[in-house]
Amino acid sequence: MFSRFWGIVTNSFTETIRQPIYGVLLLVTAGLLVLNVGVSGYTLDDDNKLLKDLGLSTLLLSGLFLAAFSSAGILSREIDNKTVLTVISKPVSRPLFLVGKFVGLSGALAVAFYLVGVVFLLTMRHKVLERASQEFDLPVIIFGCSALLAAVVIAAFCNYLYDMQFASTAIALALPLMTLALGLVALISPEWKIQEFGKDFMDGQLIGAAVLVFAMILILTAVALAVSTRFGQVMTLTICLGVLLIGLVSDSMFGQYSSTNLLARIAYWVSPNLAFLWVTDALTQNHHITLKYVGMAFGYAMLIVMAWLLIGIALFQKREVG
């Protein structure tokens, strides 16, 4: 049983990474994160607070699109093409198949989130140039661009000479190279001097906020996978976006009326409250995010993930795939 489950996980992971939309969204997200550095320079307050807010928002929206398109690509398309029959016709139960798909997809999204998260941290180190006298952070630019360029060039070289799959090769190369670039930037100051590791840009508050953003992405992944058992890409993306928006405004839309209105109370109980996971306001207002809070909020997110997986299993059980 475990070997079958692991086979589904690895197949889903590989299929997700090899989808063209996966690499395109990664490059677009990286470009937007870099663009945020320039966009954030037009506030009348602290530009770097806006950079942090925009960066986390970009990570969340990137995860939303990746979850929706990837889920539809590895499940909805398989159902439409009837290729799913080759798996569930064997002694593989539908719940095991769906859970394996979720684990593999989550692994691929974790890799994507890590890579764009590294880019986000590099932009936080570079910071917004608020004055003309400020200079570019050359270690960030040189190490970051070199790592990305090396991954793309080597992957293209391997694809041309050895017929290796470009997307998966580029991702496999980008993981160690981007990690190395981040490590070098964390150790080297903008003046090219050795400094305390991660000084001024790597802190537990920012990492905790990023972890909670990834928890939201896992929820959207579970929603997308459940919806993909019945619908295609467009409807999957629409429902995921609706769940995200309702979850973020659940307190203001339903919570404040839950004590006086029965329908609002029911809606507040049913809708996931994702505001617990969106802590950018706390960061920008310099509120402390504790490890206990991160752990409890992440556990709450995993309960929502389990609920949506159970919904997906129920929908998939009666789905005609033959």
Residue pairs with C-beta under 8 A, 6 or more apart in sequence:
1 96
4 90
4 91
4 92
4 96
5 96
5 99
5 100
6 100
7 100
8 87
8 92
8 96
8 97
8 100
8 101
8 104
9 100
9 103
9 104
9 107
10 104
11 104
12 74
12 100
12 101
12 103
12 104
12 105
12 108
13 104
13 105
13 107
13 108
14 104
14 168
15 73
15 74
15 104
16 22
16 70
16 73
16 74
16 104
16 105
16 108
16 109
17 108
17 111
17 167
17 168
17 171
18 165
18 167
18 168
19 69
19 70
19 73
19 74
19 167
20 167
21 66
21 69
21 70
21 73
22 66
22 70
22 108
22 112
22 167
23 167
23 170
23 171
25 62
25 65
25 66
25 69
25 112
26 62
26 112
26 115
26 116
28 62
29 58
29 59
29 62
29 116
29 119
30 115
30 116
30 119
30 148
32 58
32 62
33 55
33 58
33 116
33 119
33 120
33 123
34 119
34 123
36 51
36 54
36 55
36 58
36 123
37 51
37 123
37 126
37 127
37 128
37 129
38 128
39 54
40 47
40 48
40 50
40 51
40 54
40 128
41 47
41 128
41 129
41 130
43 50
47 128
47 130
48 124
48 127
48 128
49 283
49 284
50 128
51 123
51 124
51 127
51 128
52 124
52 206
52 280
52 283
52 284
53 280
53 283
53 284
55 120
55 123
55 124
56 120
56 209
56 210
56 213
56 280
57 280
58 116
58 120
59 113
59 116
59 117
59 120
59 210
59 213
60 213
60 216
60 217
60 244
60 278
62 112
62 116
63 109
63 112
63 113
63 213
63 214
63 216
63 217
63 220
63 221
64 217
64 220
64 237
64 240
64 241
64 244
65 237
66 109
66 112
66 217
67 105
67 109
67 217
67 220
67 221
67 223
67 224
67 240
68 220
68 224
68 233
68 236
68 237
68 240
69 233
69 237
70 105
70 108
70 109
70 224
71 105
71 221
71 224
71 225
71 227
71 228
71 236
72 224
72 228
72 232
72 233
72 236
72 237
73 233
74 101
74 104
74 105
75 84
75 101
75 225
75 228
75 229
76 228
76 229
76 231
76 232
76 233
76 236
78 84
79 229
79 319
79 321
80 232
82 321
82 322
84 97
84 321
85 321
85 322
87 97
88 94
88 97
88 321
94 313
94 316
94 317
95 313
95 316
95 317
97 316
98 225
98 229
98 309
98 312
98 313
98 316
99 309
99 313
101 225
102 221
102 222
102 225
102 309
102 312
105 221
105 225
106 218
106 221
109 217
109 218
109 221
110 214
111 171
111 175
113 214
113 217
114 175
115 171
115 174
115 175
115 178
117 210
118 178
118 179
118 181
118 182
119 144
119 178
120 210
121 182
121 201
121 202
121 206
122 140
122 144
122 181
122 182
122 185
123 140
124 201
124 206
125 137
125 140
125 185
125 186
125 200
125 201
125 202
126 136
126 137
126 140
126 141
127 137
127 201
129 136
135 190
137 190
138 190
138 192
139 184
139 185
139 188
139 189
139 190
139 192
140 185
140 190
143 180
143 181
143 184
143 185
144 178
144 181
144 185
146 181
147 174
147 177
147 178
147 180
147 181
148 174
148 177
148 178
150 173
150 177
151 170
151 173
151 174
151 177
151 178
152 170
154 169
154 173
155 164
155 166
155 167
155 169
155 170
155 173
156 166
158 164
158 166
158 169
159 165
159 166
159 169
186 197
186 198
186 199
186 201
186 202
187 194
187 195
187 197
188 194
188 195
189 195
189 199
204 289
204 291
205 283
205 288
205 289
206 283
208 279
208 289
208 291
208 293
208 294
209 279
209 280
209 283
209 289
211 294
211 298
212 277
212 278
212 279
212 294
212 297
212 298
212 301
213 277
213 278
215 277
215 297
215 298
215 301
215 302
216 244
216 274
216 277
216 278
216 301
218 301
218 302
218 305
219 243
219 247
219 272
219 274
219 301
219 304
219 305
219 308
220 240
220 243
220 244
221 305
222 304
222 305
222 308
222 309
222 312
223 239
223 240
223 243
223 308
224 236
224 237
224 240
225 308
225 309
225 312
226 308
226 309
226 311
226 312
226 315
227 235
227 236
227 239
227 240
227 312
228 236
229 312
229 315
229 316
229 319
230 315
230 319
231 239
243 272
244 274
246 253
246 271
246 272
247 271
247 272
247 273
247 274
247 275
248 274
248 275
248 278
249 275
250 268
250 271
250 272
250 273
250 274
250 275
251 273
251 275
253 267
254 264
254 265
254 267
254 268
254 271
255 268
255 273
257 264
257 265
258 264
258 265
258 268
259 265
272 304
276 297
276 300
277 297
277 300
277 301
279 289
282 289
283 289
